[in-house]
Amino acid sequence: MAFVASEFMEDLDKLKSEMLGQVAEAADLAALDDVRVAALGRKGQITGLMKSLGQMDPDDRKAAGAAMNVLKDAVAEAIETRKFELENSGIDERLAAERIDVTLPVRPEASGSIHPISQTIDEVIAIFGEMGFSVAEGPDIEEDWYNFTALNIPPDHPARQEHDTFYVNAEKDGHRKVLRTHTSPVQIRTMQSAKPPIRIIVPGRTYRCDHDATHSPMFHQVEGLVVDEVSHMGHLKGCLIEFCRAFFGVDDLPVRFRPSYFPFTEPSAEVDIGCTREGGGLRIGHGDDWLEILGSGMVNPRVLENCGIDSTKYQGFAFGVGIERIAMLKYGIPDLRTFYESDIRWLNHFGFAPLDVPSMVARAQLGS
């Protein structure tokens, strides 16, 4: 018993003091866990001492075992206390580091910009909205009938070929579905589901196999459709002349109509606006040159009949314009591909303030 009471107990007191000191000095949870393993792990110091109890006589074993349990409990309790302190300290530090002063003004570099395509679509909607048009939408993946057949596009037309159109691995009535090549299918769906009078515009994405500085495999169009009993070519011309002048902000912008051909309109016309290329640049307005920007025409009677509309009673007009094209002309963007390159510098230069909402009412007030 003298062995336990003197040397062994002194060693335990010394070991306890060392271990409690190591626990208190642990700077983080990882260091604290190292202390725990060194003391209480399978190969730890206290575990090793517990294993040595079998070598003692019964009286010494009893006293030594009780002392070791006291040591073990003291070290374990100290570890849990230190762990709690370190966890709370970590949370406090994280809260302090992530603290945000909501009273500070927003940083200028954190403000977002409206993409020119989104802005242009809003401008077009605002202009035609003042003319009484409503917005219609439809699916990007279309049936052959809506994209081609109903629009009087013959089976051997080049637009149906794979070098010009994206087909998908899905069929309807024996025909492959396509990524719509224009937003005209929405016009067909509208004429099937609504009775005249109809006055809609259809902005949206379209897809064609083309890619260069002025063409993209995915681009945006807005098409318009009017169907009633009285509209004629004069109404078409007046509508598009007013749109061009309002969009480009030139009140006396020269606009001309050239005869053309589209399967879904008859007669058809290309629309040109005046411009000048003096000094190597391009300026929209009065000048010695013309620039084609959109196609138009009176709705072909066959298209009306395909949609169940009596072509002897109703007629109308349609038009289509590329959003990227008119955005490039209005805002001086030289390359179509930059619209989709996600370059933040480009967007900071050509983008619009989030609150810069197009409005024909505001434009009229400013111009008055």
C-alpha positions in Angstrom: 0.0 0.0 0.0 3.0 2.3 0.6 3.7 2.1 -3.1 0.3 3.4 -4.1 0.1 6.0 -1.4 3.4 7.6 -2.2 5.1 7.3 -5.6 2.1 6.2 -7.7 -0.3 8.9 -6.3 2.4 11.5 -6.9 2.7 10.4 -10.5 -1.0 10.6 -11.0 -1.2 14.1 -9.6 1.6 15.2 -11.8 0.0 13.6 -14.9 -3.3 15.2 -14.0 -1.7 18.6 -13.8 0.0 18.2 -17.2 -3.1 17.0 -19.0 -5.3 19.7 -17.6 -2.7 22.2 -18.7 -2.7 20.8 -22.2 -6.5 20.9 -22.3 -6.5 24.6 -21.3 -3.8 25.4 -23.9 -5.7 23.8 -26.8 -6.2 26.6 -29.3 -8.9 24.9 -31.5 -11.0 21.8 -31.7 -8.4 19.9 -33.6 -5.7 20.5 -31.0 -8.2 19.6 -28.3 -9.0 16.3 -30.0 -5.3 15.5 -30.1 -5.1 15.9 -26.4 -8.1 13.7 -25.9 -6.6 10.9 -28.0 -3.2 11.2 -26.2 -4.9 10.9 -22.8 -8.0 8.7 -23.3 -7.5 7.0 -26.6 -6.8 3.3 -27.0 -3.1 4.0 -26.7 -3.4 7.0 -24.4 -1.5 7.5 -21.2 -4.5 7.0 -18.9 -5.6 4.0 -20.8 -2.1 2.5 -20.5 -2.2 3.1 -16.7 -5.5 1.4 -16.4 -4.1 -1.7 -18.2 -1.3 -1.8 -15.6 -3.7 -2.4 -12.8 -3.6 -6.2 -13.4 0.1 -6.3 -12.3 -0.7 -4.9 -8.8 -1.7 -6.9 -5.7 -5.4 -6.6 -4.8 -5.1 -3.9 -2.1 -2.9 -1.7 -4.3 -5.2 -2.3 -7.3 -8.2 -1.1 -5.5 -6.7 2.2 -4.4 -4.9 2.8 -7.7 -8.1 2.1 -9.7 -10.1 4.6 -7.7 -7.4 7.3 -8.2 -7.2 6.6 -12.0 -11.0 6.9 -12.3 -10.8 10.3 -10.6 -8.0 11.3 -13.0 -10.0 10.0 -16.0 -13.2 11.8 -15.0 -11.3 15.1 -14.3 -9.6 15.1 -17.7 -12.8 14.1 -19.6 -14.8 16.9 -17.9 -12.0 19.4 -18.6 -12.1 18.4 -22.3 -15.9 18.8 -22.6 -15.7 22.2 -20.9 -12.9 23.4 -23.2 -14.8 22.0 -26.2 -17.9 24.0 -25.3 -15.8 27.1 -24.9 -14.1 26.7 -28.3 -17.3 26.0 -30.1 -19.0 29.1 -28.7 -15.8 31.1 -29.5 -15.9 29.9 -33.1 -19.5 30.9 -33.5 -18.8 34.4 -32.1 -15.9 34.9 -34.4 -17.9 33.8 -37.4 -20.8 36.1 -36.5 -18.3 39.0 -36.1 -16.6 38.2 -39.4 -19.9 37.8 -41.4 -21.6 40.8 -39.8 -23.2 43.2 -42.3 -24.1 46.8 -41.6 -27.4 47.1 -43.4 -27.4 50.9 -42.9 -24.4 51.2 -45.3 -25.2 52.3 -48.9 -25.0 49.7 -51.7 -21.7 49.4 -53.3 -21.7 50.7 -56.9 -20.0 47.6 -58.2 -22.7 45.4 -56.8 -25.5 46.9 -58.9 -26.9 44.9 -61.7 -27.7 45.8 -65.3 -30.5 45.0 -67.7 -29.3 43.1 -70.8 -29.8 45.0 -74.0 -32.0 42.2 -75.4 -34.3 42.4 -72.4 -34.4 46.2 -72.7 -35.1 46.1 -76.4 -37.9 43.6 -75.9 -39.5 45.8 -73.3 -39.2 48.8 -75.6 -40.9 47.0 -78.4 -43.7 45.8 -76.1 -44.2 49.4 -74.8 -44.5 50.8 -78.4 -46.9 48.2 -79.7 -48.7 48.1 -76.4 -49.6 51.8 -77.0 -51.0 50.6 -80.4 -53.3 48.1 -78.7 -51.3 44.9 -79.2 -51.2 42.3 -76.5 -48.3 39.8 -75.9 -48.7 36.1 -76.8 -46.3 33.3 -76.0 -45.8 29.6 -77.1 -43.4 26.6 -76.9 -39.9 26.7 -78.1 -40.1 23.0 -79.3 -42.7 23.0 -82.0 -44.6 20.6 -84.2 -43.9 20.6 -87.9 -47.4 21.6 -88.7 -47.3 24.8 -86.6 -43.8 25.7 -87.7 -44.1 25.0 -91.4 -47.3 23.5 -92.9 -49.9 25.8 -91.4 -47.8 28.7 -92.6 -48.0 27.6 -96.2 -44.4 26.5 -96.4 -44.1 23.7 -98.9 -42.4 20.3 -98.1 -39.4 21.1 -100.4 -38.8 24.5 -99.0 -35.1 25.1 -98.0 -36.2 26.2 -94.5 -37.2 22.6 -93.8 -33.7 21.2 -94.5 -31.4 20.2 -91.7 -28.7 22.7 -92.8 -31.1 25.4 -91.7 -33.3 24.0 -89.0 -32.7 22.1 -85.7 -34.7 18.9 -85.4 -35.2 17.1 -82.1 -35.6 13.4 -81.3 -39.4 13.6 -81.0 -42.2 13.1 -83.4 -45.9 14.1 -83.9 -48.0 12.6 -86.6 -45.0 11.1 -88.3 -43.1 14.4 -88.4 -40.1 15.3 -86.3 -40.4 18.2 -84.0 -38.2 21.3 -84.4 -36.8 24.1 -82.4 -39.0 26.8 -83.8 -37.3 28.8 -86.5 -39.6 31.9 -85.9 -42.3 32.9 -83.5 -44.9 32.5 -86.2 -46.2 29.2 -84.7 -47.6 31.3 -81.9 -49.7 33.2 -84.4 -51.1 29.9 -85.7 -52.0 28.8 -82.2 -53.6 32.2 -81.4 -55.7 32.1 -84.6 -56.9 28.6 -83.7 -57.8 29.4 -80.1 -59.2 33.0 -80.4 -61.8 34.6 -82.7 -61.0 37.7 -84.6 -60.4 40.6 -84.1 -56.8 39.6 -83.1 -54.0 42.0 -82.4 -50.9 40.4 -80.9 -47.1 40.6 -80.8 -45.0 37.5 -80.1 -41.5 38.1 -78.7 -39.3 35.1 -78.0 -36.3 32.9 -78.8 -35.9 31.3 -82.1 -33.3 28.8 -83.5 -31.5 28.3 -86.8 -28.3 26.7 -88.0 -26.2 29.8 -88.4 -23.3 31.5 -86.5 -21.2 34.5 -87.4 -20.8 38.2 -86.5 -24.4 38.9 -87.6 -26.1 35.5 -87.0 -26.5 33.3 -84.0 -27.9 29.7 -83.7 -30.3 31.1 -81.0 -31.7 34.6 -81.4 -34.8 36.6 -80.6 -37.6 37.8 -82.7 -40.8 39.7 -82.3 -43.6 39.1 -84.7 -47.0 40.8 -85.0 -50.4 39.8 -86.2 -53.6 41.6 -86.9 -56.7 39.8 -88.1 -60.1 41.6 -88.5 -62.6 42.6 -91.2 -61.1 45.9 -92.1 -57.3 46.0 -91.9 -55.4 46.5 -95.2 -51.9 47.3 -96.5 -52.3 50.9 -95.5 -52.8 50.0 -91.9 -49.7 47.7 -92.1 -47.6 50.6 -93.4 -48.8 53.1 -90.9 -48.2 50.7 -88.0 -44.7 49.8 -89.0 -43.7 53.4 -89.9 -44.8 54.6 -86.5 -43.0 51.7 -84.8 -39.7 52.4 -86.6 -39.9 56.2 -85.8 -40.8 55.5 -82.2 -38.1 52.9 -81.6 -35.2 54.8 -83.2 -36.4 58.1 -81.8 -36.4 59.9 -85.2 -39.8 61.5 -85.8 -39.3 61.9 -89.5 -37.4 58.7 -90.2 -37.6 57.8 -93.8 -39.3 54.3 -94.3 -39.9 52.5 -97.5 -41.6 49.2 -98.5 -40.1 46.9 -101.2 -42.1 44.0 -102.8 -40.8 40.7 -101.5 -42.0 37.1 -101.1 -42.9 35.1 -98.0 -45.0 31.9 -98.1 -47.3 33.1 -95.3 -48.1 36.6 -96.6 -49.4 37.9 -99.9 -48.6 40.6 -100.9 -45.3 40.7 -99.0 -42.9 43.6 -98.4 -39.4 44.2 -96.9 -39.2 47.3 -94.8 -36.2 49.7 -95.1 -35.2 52.7 -93.1 -33.1 55.6 -94.1 -29.5 55.9 -93.0 -26.1 57.4 -93.9 -22.7 55.8 -93.8 -20.6 59.0 -93.9 -17.3 58.9 -92.1 -17.3 55.1 -92.1 -20.0 54.8 -89.5 -23.8 54.2 -89.6 -26.4 56.8 -88.6 -30.1 56.1 -88.7 -32.1 58.9 -90.2 -32.0 61.0 -93.4 -29.2 60.1 -95.7 -28.3 58.6 -99.0 -28.7 54.9 -98.2 -31.3 52.4 -97.0 -31.1 49.6 -94.4 -33.5 46.6 -94.4 -34.8 45.8 -90.9 -37.9 43.6 -91.1 -40.4 41.7 -93.2 -44.1 42.1 -93.5 -47.2 41.5 -95.6 -50.9 40.7 -95.7 -51.7 37.3 -94.2 -52.0 34.7 -96.9 -55.7 33.5 -97.2 -54.4 29.9 -97.1 -52.9 30.5 -93.6 -56.2 31.9 -92.4 -58.1 28.8 -93.8 -55.5 26.5 -92.1 -56.5 28.0 -88.8 -60.3 27.8 -89.4 -60.8 31.5 -90.2 -63.0 32.4 -93.1 -60.7 34.2 -95.5 -63.7 35.7 -97.4 -64.7 37.6 -94.3 -61.4 38.3 -92.5 -58.0 39.6 -93.5 -55.0 41.0 -91.7 -51.3 41.7 -91.7 -48.2 40.2 -90.1 -44.6 41.3 -89.6 -41.4 40.1 -88.0 -38.2 41.8 -86.8 -35.0 40.5 -85.2 -34.5 41.9 -81.7 -30.7 41.6 -81.8 -30.6 43.4 -85.2 -32.5 46.4 -84.1 -30.7 46.5 -80.8 -27.3 46.5 -82.6 -28.5 49.4 -84.9 -29.9 51.5 -82.0 -27.1 51.0 -79.5 -24.1 50.7 -81.8 -23.3 47.1 -81.0 -21.0 45.8 -83.8 -20.9 42.0 -83.2 -24.0 39.8 -82.5 -21.9 37.2 -80.7 -21.1 39.5 -77.8 -24.7 39.4 -76.7 -24.0 35.8 -75.4 -20.4 35.9 -74.2 -21.3 36.8 -70.6 -18.6 39.5 -70.5 -19.4 41.7 -67.4 -17.4 44.5 -69.0 -19.6 44.5 -72.1 -22.7 44.4 -69.9 -21.5 47.3 -67.8 -21.0 49.3 -71.0 -24.2 48.4 -72.9 -26.5 47.4 -70.0 -29.3 49.5 -68.6 -30.2 50.6 -65.1 -32.8 48.3 -63.5 -35.3 51.2 -63.1 -34.9 52.4 -66.7 -38.3 50.9 -67.7 -39.4 51.8 -71.3 -42.6 53.7 -71.5 -44.2 55.5 -74.5 -46.0 57.7 -72.1 -42.8 58.9 -70.5 -41.3 59.4 -74.0 -44.3 61.5 -75.1 -44.0 63.7 -72.0 -40.3 64.3 -72.5 -40.9 65.2 -76.2 -43.8 67.5 -75.5 
